[in-house]
Amino acid sequence: MARVEPEALSSQELAPVFFATKLKEAQQVEHVLTDVPFVVEVEPYSRSLFGTLRYGATFYVIAGQADDCRSRLMTAGLHRGVIEESSDRSGRPQTRKDS
């Protein structure tokens, strides 16, 4: 199934499973999640030294598939961007990068 438009999953509860900060990382996630419908949202995550916003890609899957997808991503060696189930106090999902 792979990547779908947000409207295709609008009736489903979605859960964030990965935050990619590099294109290569996002491409690896797409490869791992090839048979799972997922939505990608581009979101700012920091600023460069010159004040320019940096953007990353958050991958969302149907909530019931989230644990399996996180496990697959971890098995594929993509530990750094996996988003844990719970979020920290800022409301931003906690990734392994935060640990």
DRENDO-1510 file (C-alpha; in Angstrom, 1 decimal, always signed):
<recs>
REC; n; res; u; v; w
REC; 1; MET; +0.0; +0.0; +0.0 .
REC; 2; ALA; +2.7; +2.5; +1.1 .
REC; 3; ARG; +2.3; +6.3; +1.3 .
REC; 4; VAL; -1.3; +7.7; +1.0 .
REC; 5; GLU; -2.8; +11.1; +1.2 .
REC; 6; PRO; -4.1; +12.1; +4.7 .
REC; 7; GLU; -7.7; +12.1; +3.4 .
REC; 8; ALA; -7.4; +8.3; +2.7 .
REC; 9; LEU; -7.0; +7.6; +6.4 .
REC; 10; SER; -9.2; +10.4; +7.7 .
REC; 11; SER; -11.6; +8.0; +9.3 .
REC; 12; GLN; -8.8; +6.1; +11.2 .
REC; 13; GLU; -7.0; +7.1; +14.3 .
REC; 14; LEU; -3.4; +7.7; +13.4 .
REC; 15; ALA; -0.3; +7.4; +15.5 .
REC; 16; PRO; +3.2; +8.9; +14.8 .
REC; 17; VAL; +5.9; +6.2; +14.5 .
REC; 18; PHE; +9.0; +8.0; +13.1 .
REC; 19; PHE; +10.5; +11.4; +12.7 .
REC; 20; ALA; +13.1; +11.7; +9.9 .
REC; 21; THR; +15.5; +14.6; +9.8 .
REC; 22; LYS; +17.3; +13.5; +6.6 .
REC; 23; LEU; +16.0; +12.5; +3.2 .
REC; 24; LYS; +18.0; +9.2; +3.2 .
REC; 25; GLU; +16.4; +8.3; +6.6 .
REC; 26; ALA; +12.9; +9.0; +5.2 .
REC; 27; GLN; +13.6; +6.9; +2.2 .
REC; 28; GLN; +14.6; +4.0; +4.4 .
REC; 29; VAL; +11.4; +4.3; +6.5 .
REC; 30; GLU; +9.4; +4.3; +3.3 .
REC; 31; HIS; +11.1; +1.1; +2.3 .
REC; 32; VAL; +10.4; -0.6; +5.6 .
REC; 33; LEU; +6.8; +0.5; +5.6 .
REC; 34; THR; +6.2; -0.5; +2.0 .
REC; 35; ASP; +3.2; -2.8; +2.8 .
REC; 36; VAL; +1.6; -0.5; +5.4 .
REC; 37; PRO; -0.5; +2.6; +4.6 .
REC; 38; PHE; +1.1; +5.7; +6.0 .
REC; 39; VAL; +0.9; +9.4; +5.9 .
REC; 40; VAL; +3.9; +11.8; +6.0 .
REC; 41; GLU; +3.6; +15.3; +7.4 .
REC; 42; VAL; +6.5; +17.8; +7.0 .
REC; 43; GLU; +7.1; +19.7; +10.2 .
REC; 44; PRO; +9.7; +22.2; +11.4 .
REC; 45; TYR; +11.9; +20.9; +14.2 .
REC; 46; SER; +14.7; +23.4; +14.7 .
REC; 47; ARG; +16.6; +26.4; +13.3 .
REC; 48; SER; +20.0; +26.5; +11.6 .
REC; 49; LEU; +22.8; +28.7; +12.8 .
REC; 50; PHE; +21.5; +31.4; +10.5 .
REC; 51; GLY; +17.9; +31.2; +11.8 .
REC; 52; THR; +16.5; +29.2; +8.9 .
REC; 53; LEU; +13.9; +26.7; +9.8 .
REC; 54; ARG; +14.8; +23.0; +9.4 .
REC; 55; TYR; +12.1; +20.5; +8.5 .
REC; 56; GLY; +11.6; +16.9; +9.1 .
REC; 57; ALA; +9.1; +14.2; +8.1 .
REC; 58; THR; +6.8; +12.6; +10.6 .
REC; 59; PHE; +5.4; +9.2; +9.6 .
REC; 60; TYR; +1.9; +8.3; +10.8 .
REC; 61; VAL; +0.2; +4.9; +10.6 .
REC; 62; ILE; -3.1; +3.5; +11.7 .
REC; 63; ALA; -2.9; +3.3; +15.5 .
REC; 64; GLY; -3.5; -0.4; +15.6 .
REC; 65; GLN; -0.4; -1.0; +13.4 .
REC; 66; ALA; +1.9; +1.4; +15.3 .
REC; 67; ASP; +3.6; -1.1; +17.6 .
REC; 68; ASP; +4.3; -3.4; +14.7 .
REC; 69; CYS; +5.7; -0.6; +12.6 .
REC; 70; ARG; +7.9; +0.7; +15.4 .
REC; 71; SER; +9.3; -2.8; +15.9 .
REC; 72; ARG; +10.0; -3.1; +12.1 .
REC; 73; LEU; +11.8; +0.2; +12.1 .
REC; 74; MET; +13.9; -0.8; +15.1 .
REC; 75; THR; +14.8; -4.1; +13.5 .
REC; 76; ALA; +15.9; -2.2; +10.4 .
REC; 77; GLY; +18.3; -0.2; +12.5 .
REC; 78; LEU; +16.3; +3.0; +12.4 .
REC; 79; HIS; +16.3; +3.4; +16.2 .
REC; 80; ARG; +17.1; +7.2; +16.3 .
REC; 81; GLY; +13.8; +8.5; +14.9 .
REC; 82; VAL; +11.3; +6.0; +16.3 .
REC; 83; ILE; +8.6; +7.9; +18.2 .
REC; 84; GLU; +7.6; +6.3; +21.5 .
REC; 85; GLU; +4.0; +5.9; +22.4 .
REC; 86; SER; +3.9; +8.5; +25.2 .
REC; 87; SER; +4.8; +12.1; +24.7 .
REC; 88; ASP; +6.8; +14.4; +26.9 .
REC; 89; ARG; +5.4; +17.5; +28.7 .
REC; 90; SER; +5.9; +19.8; +25.7 .
REC; 91; GLY; +3.3; +17.8; +23.8 .
REC; 92; ARG; +5.8; +16.8; +21.1 .
REC; 93; PRO; +6.1; +13.1; +20.7 .
REC; 94; GLN; +9.3; +11.7; +22.2 .
REC; 95; THR; +11.8; +10.1; +19.9 .
REC; 96; ARG; +14.9; +8.1; +20.7 .
REC; 97; LYS; +16.8; +11.2; +19.7 .
REC; 98; ASP; +15.5; +12.8; +22.8 .
REC; 99; SER; +16.8; +10.0; +25.1 .
</recs>
